């Protein structure tokens, strides 16, 4: 996965972070800034796999 895609995924994650933080707060889960990095790494891995799956699907439909 190239750096540009990774940055796009990070921008998407940060767009929805306030909503996710609110949900965690409502559930009583404390989420500190130190906890963010492992979740961002996991998120970018998931997004990368989903992107590649969609890319392969699009190539097979042509």
C-alpha positions in Angstrom: 0.0 0.0 0.0 1.4 3.4 -0.9 1.9 6.3 1.5 -0.8 8.3 -0.2 -3.5 5.7 0.5 -2.3 5.4 4.0 -2.7 9.1 4.5 -6.1 9.1 3.0 -7.1 6.3 5.4 -5.8 8.3 8.3 -7.8 11.3 7.2 -10.9 9.2 7.1 -10.2 7.8 10.6 -9.7 11.3 12.0 -12.9 12.5 10.4 -14.8 9.9 12.4 -12.7 10.0 15.5 -14.9 12.4 17.4 -18.0 10.2 16.8 -16.0 7.1 17.9 -14.7 8.9 21.0 -18.3 9.9 21.9 -19.5 6.3 21.6 -16.6 5.1 23.8 -17.3 7.8 26.4 -21.0 6.8 26.5 -20.0 3.2 27.0 -17.8 4.2 29.9 -14.5 3.3 28.1 -11.7 5.7 28.8 -9.7 6.3 25.6 -6.4 8.2 26.0 -4.2 9.7 23.3 -1.6 7.0 24.0 -4.1 4.3 23.0 -4.8 5.9 19.6 -1.7 4.6 17.7 -2.4 0.8 18.0 -6.0 1.4 16.9 -4.9 3.6 13.9 -2.5 0.9 12.9 -5.3 -1.7 13.0 -7.6 0.6 11.1 -5.1 1.3 8.3 -4.5 -2.5 8.0 -8.3 -3.1 7.7 -8.7 -0.3 5.2 -5.8 -1.5 3.1 -7.2 -5.0 2.9 -10.7 -3.6 2.0 -9.1 -1.4 -0.6 -7.2 -4.3 -2.2 -10.3 -6.5 -2.1 -12.4 -3.7 -3.9 -9.6 -3.2 -6.4 -9.4 -6.9 -7.2 -13.2 -7.0 -7.5 -13.2 -4.1 -9.9 -10.5 -5.7 -12.0 -12.5 -8.9 -12.3 -15.7 -7.1 -13.4 -14.0 -5.4 -16.4 
